[in-house]
Amino acid sequence: MRFLIIFLLAGVSTIAATVNTVNLGTANAFAVLGGSGVTNTGSSVVFGNLGVSAGGAISGFPPGIVKGTTSAGDAVAAQAQNDLTTAYNSAKGQSCGSTISGQNLGGLTLTSGVYCFGSSAFLNGTLTLDAQGDPNAFFLFLIGNSLTTANLSSVVFKNGGYGENVFWQVGSTATLGSNTNFAGTILAFDNINLNAGATIQCGRAFSQHGGVTMDTNDVSIDAGVCEGVALPEPGTGTMLSLGVILGIIGFKRKLKKNSVPADPLGDKFRENLVGEKNTA
């Protein structure tokens, strides 16, 4: 029995050691971090800190809203940029699990792993990330050149998973098309362009040397938000609806069983009538 326990513990240690990660350091508290600047148009909302370094230009807030602190060219932003550089290099140095250069990410279902693109990556449609029930499922995309998404594209999750464990290391620029529903942290070497209505759920927009351009976007580091866009398993919606219907039927039956037939006169009213007759 003792040897079995030791074997199981050793197995757990081995599994834990194989889990990949990207440590963001102090940059973890930022939702948007630019190198040369951050520019916003419209009613964008940044759920997390907003910063820029080594540049100091941040414009468009307001009308944009920051649900955190703003650091422009100060020591806090500088440290976050240093940690971003470390995270970028750490991600870039990881070994490829699969090379999918030239493929459209739209329509693919990918499990946990490290995916590499020799040049640029393109998403047109829906990319499904299947965590297979693993709360630590890790997805890393190593992109040699640019990342681009078409309008109305999306990244969704299946069998658990959330954007906190998704990273996109981009060798040049990243552009999200209008109304793209994206997930994960973008670690871009150069500019990041978020077109009108694009959102990043449970993720970040980080540029090392370029700027971040926003236009009526939501960028959130809140994990709970990203878990809310998980893709349900087949039949889940049907079973949930059936459960709600059966619950309502059962509740109505219980009310009917426990209810007392209505008395049109009422006990108090009958007592008053009896009292009036006795007096007469």
matplotlib code that plots the C-alpha trace (Angstrom):
import matplotlib.pyplot as plt

x = [0.0, 2.8, 4.5, 1.2, 0.8, 4.4, 3.8, 0.6, 2.3, 5.2, 2.7, 1.0, 4.3, 5.2, 1.9, 2.3, 5.8, 4.5, 1.9, 3.1, 2.6, 3.5, 4.3, 3.2, 4.7, 3.4, 1.9, -0.8, -2.8, -3.0, -5.6, -4.1, -0.4, 1.3, 4.9, 4.6, 1.0, -2.7, -5.3, -9.1, -12.2, -15.7, -17.0, -14.3, -14.1, -10.8, -11.5, -8.1, -5.1, -4.2, -0.6, 2.1, 5.9, 8.4, 6.0, 3.7, 0.8, -2.7, -5.7, -9.4, -10.1, -12.7, -14.9, -13.3, -13.6, -10.8, -11.9, -8.5, -5.5, -3.8, 0.0, 1.5, 5.3, 5.9, 7.8, 4.8, 4.3, 8.0, 8.2, 5.1, 6.8, 9.9, 7.8, 6.0, 9.4, 10.3, 6.9, 7.2, 10.6, 9.5, 6.5, 8.6, 11.1, 8.6, 8.7, 6.1, 3.6, 1.9, 2.7, -0.4, 1.0, -1.3, -4.4, -7.4, -8.1, -11.8, -13.6, -10.9, -11.2, -7.9, -6.9, -4.4, -0.9, 1.6, 0.7, 3.1, 2.8, 5.9, 4.6, 1.1, -2.0, -5.6, -8.9, -12.1, -15.0, -15.0, -12.1, -13.0, -10.6, -11.4, -10.1, -11.2, -12.3, -8.8, -9.0, -5.3, -5.6, -3.0, -3.1, -0.1, 0.0, 3.5, 3.1, 6.1, 4.6, 1.1, -2.2, -5.5, -9.1, -12.0, -15.1, -17.4, -14.9, -14.8, -12.8, -15.0, -14.3, -15.5, -15.4, -14.1, -11.2, -10.9, -8.8, -6.5, -4.6, -4.5, -1.6, -0.9, 2.8, 2.8, 6.1, 4.8, 1.2, -2.1, -5.4, -8.9, -11.7, -14.9, -17.1, -14.6, -15.1, -11.6, -10.1, -6.6, -3.6, -2.0, 1.8, 2.6, 6.0, 4.5, 1.1, -2.3, -5.4, -8.8, -11.4, -14.9, -16.8, -14.0, -13.8, -11.2, -12.7, -10.5, -7.4, -5.1, -3.8, 0.0, 2.3, 6.1, 7.2, 4.1, 0.8, -2.6, -5.5, -9.0, -12.5, -15.4, -13.9, -14.2, -10.9, -11.3, -8.9, -11.9, -11.8, -15.5, -16.5, -14.6, -16.0, -19.4, -18.9, -18.1, -19.6, -22.2, -21.9, -24.5, -27.8, -27.0, -29.4, -32.2, -31.7, -31.5, -34.8, -36.5, -35.3, -36.7, -40.1, -40.3, -39.4, -42.2, -44.7, -43.6, -43.8, -47.4, -48.5, -47.1, -49.0, -52.2, -51.8, -51.1, -53.8, -57.2, -60.3, -61.6, -64.6, -66.7, -68.0, -64.9, -64.8, -65.0, -68.0, -69.9, -69.2, -70.7, -73.9, -74.3, -73.8, -76.5, -79.0, -78.4, -78.9, -82.2]
y = [0.0, 2.3, 1.7, 2.4, 5.8, 6.7, 5.7, 7.8, 10.8, 10.5, 10.4, 13.5, 15.3, 14.2, 15.5, 18.8, 19.3, 18.9, 21.7, 24.6, 28.2, 31.8, 33.9, 37.5, 38.9, 42.3, 42.6, 40.1, 43.0, 44.8, 44.3, 46.6, 47.5, 49.4, 50.1, 53.4, 54.4, 53.4, 55.2, 54.7, 55.8, 55.2, 53.6, 51.0, 49.4, 48.1, 45.6, 45.7, 48.1, 50.2, 51.2, 52.3, 52.3, 53.4, 55.8, 57.8, 58.6, 57.4, 59.0, 58.4, 57.7, 59.1, 58.3, 55.0, 53.6, 51.9, 49.6, 49.7, 52.0, 53.9, 54.0, 56.2, 56.1, 55.6, 53.0, 50.6, 50.5, 50.1, 47.1, 45.6, 46.0, 44.3, 41.4, 41.4, 41.0, 38.1, 36.4, 37.0, 35.3, 32.5, 31.7, 32.0, 29.5, 26.7, 23.6, 23.2, 20.4, 20.8, 22.9, 24.2, 26.9, 27.9, 26.6, 28.7, 28.4, 28.8, 25.5, 23.8, 22.1, 22.0, 20.3, 21.5, 22.1, 24.3, 25.2, 26.9, 29.0, 29.6, 32.9, 34.4, 33.0, 33.7, 33.1, 33.2, 31.6, 29.9, 28.3, 25.8, 25.0, 21.7, 21.5, 17.9, 18.5, 19.6, 22.9, 23.5, 23.0, 25.2, 26.6, 28.4, 29.8, 30.7, 32.9, 33.9, 37.0, 38.5, 37.4, 38.5, 37.6, 38.2, 40.1, 38.2, 35.5, 33.9, 31.7, 29.4, 26.7, 23.2, 20.8, 23.6, 25.8, 29.6, 32.4, 32.8, 29.7, 30.8, 32.8, 34.2, 35.0, 37.2, 38.0, 41.3, 42.8, 41.5, 42.7, 41.7, 42.2, 44.0, 42.2, 39.4, 37.6, 36.7, 34.9, 34.8, 37.1, 38.6, 39.1, 41.1, 42.4, 45.3, 47.0, 45.7, 46.9, 46.1, 47.1, 48.3, 46.0, 43.4, 41.9, 40.0, 37.9, 36.8, 38.0, 40.9, 43.1, 43.5, 45.2, 45.4, 48.0, 49.3, 50.8, 49.5, 51.0, 50.5, 51.3, 50.5, 47.4, 45.4, 43.8, 41.9, 39.9, 38.5, 34.7, 34.4, 36.3, 33.9, 30.8, 32.1, 31.7, 28.0, 25.8, 23.3, 19.6, 18.2, 17.7, 19.9, 22.7, 20.2, 18.4, 21.8, 22.9, 19.6, 19.9, 23.4, 22.3, 19.2, 21.4, 23.8, 21.0, 19.5, 22.8, 23.4, 19.9, 20.5, 23.8, 22.1, 19.2, 21.5, 24.1, 24.3, 24.6, 28.2, 29.0, 31.7, 32.9, 32.5, 31.3, 34.7, 35.7, 32.5, 33.1, 36.6, 35.1, 32.5, 35.2, 37.4, 34.5, 33.6, 37.3, 37.4]
z = [0.0, 0.9, -2.5, -4.2, -2.5, -3.4, -7.0, -7.2, -5.7, -8.1, -10.9, -9.8, -9.5, -13.0, -14.4, -12.7, -14.0, -17.6, -17.3, -19.4, -18.3, -19.1, -16.1, -16.7, -13.4, -12.6, -16.1, -14.9, -13.4, -16.8, -19.4, -22.0, -22.1, -24.9, -25.8, -27.7, -26.7, -26.3, -28.4, -28.0, -29.9, -28.5, -25.3, -24.7, -21.3, -19.9, -17.0, -15.4, -15.4, -18.4, -19.1, -21.6, -21.5, -22.7, -24.4, -22.3, -24.6, -23.6, -25.3, -25.5, -21.8, -21.5, -23.3, -22.6, -19.1, -17.1, -14.3, -12.7, -12.5, -15.3, -15.6, -18.3, -18.6, -14.9, -12.9, -12.6, -16.4, -16.9, -14.7, -16.4, -19.7, -18.4, -17.2, -20.6, -22.4, -20.1, -20.7, -24.5, -24.6, -22.3, -24.6, -27.7, -26.3, -25.7, -28.0, -30.7, -30.2, -33.6, -36.6, -38.4, -40.7, -43.5, -41.9, -41.0, -37.3, -38.0, -37.8, -35.9, -32.5, -30.6, -27.4, -24.9, -26.4, -28.2, -31.8, -34.2, -37.3, -39.4, -40.6, -40.1, -38.4, -39.6, -37.9, -40.0, -38.2, -34.8, -33.1, -30.4, -27.6, -25.9, -22.4, -22.0, -18.5, -17.4, -15.3, -16.2, -19.9, -21.5, -25.1, -26.6, -30.1, -31.4, -34.5, -36.5, -38.1, -37.7, -36.2, -38.0, -37.4, -39.8, -38.7, -36.4, -35.6, -32.2, -29.8, -27.6, -25.0, -24.7, -21.7, -19.4, -20.0, -19.9, -21.5, -18.5, -19.9, -23.5, -24.9, -28.4, -29.0, -32.1, -34.0, -35.4, -35.4, -34.2, -35.7, -34.5, -37.0, -36.1, -33.5, -33.0, -29.7, -28.8, -25.7, -24.2, -23.8, -26.9, -26.5, -29.7, -30.6, -32.5, -32.9, -31.8, -33.6, -32.1, -34.7, -33.8, -31.3, -30.9, -27.4, -25.5, -22.8, -20.0, -21.7, -22.5, -25.3, -24.8, -27.2, -26.5, -29.0, -30.7, -29.8, -29.0, -31.0, -29.6, -31.0, -28.7, -27.3, -24.1, -22.8, -19.6, -17.3, -15.3, -15.6, -14.8, -17.9, -20.2, -18.5, -19.3, -23.1, -22.9, -25.6, -24.2, -24.9, -27.3, -25.6, -22.6, -23.7, -24.3, -20.9, -19.1, -20.7, -19.9, -16.3, -16.0, -17.4, -15.1, -12.1, -12.9, -13.3, -10.0, -8.2, -9.5, -8.4, -5.0, -4.7, -5.8, -3.3, -0.4, -1.2, 0.6, -1.5, -1.5, 0.7, -1.0, 2.3, 4.4, 8.0, 9.5, 7.3, 8.3, 12.0, 11.7, 10.1, 12.8, 15.5, 13.9, 13.8, 17.5, 18.5, 16.6]

ax = plt.figure().add_subplot(projection="3d")
ax.plot(x, y, z, "-o")
ax.set_aspect("equal")
plt.show()
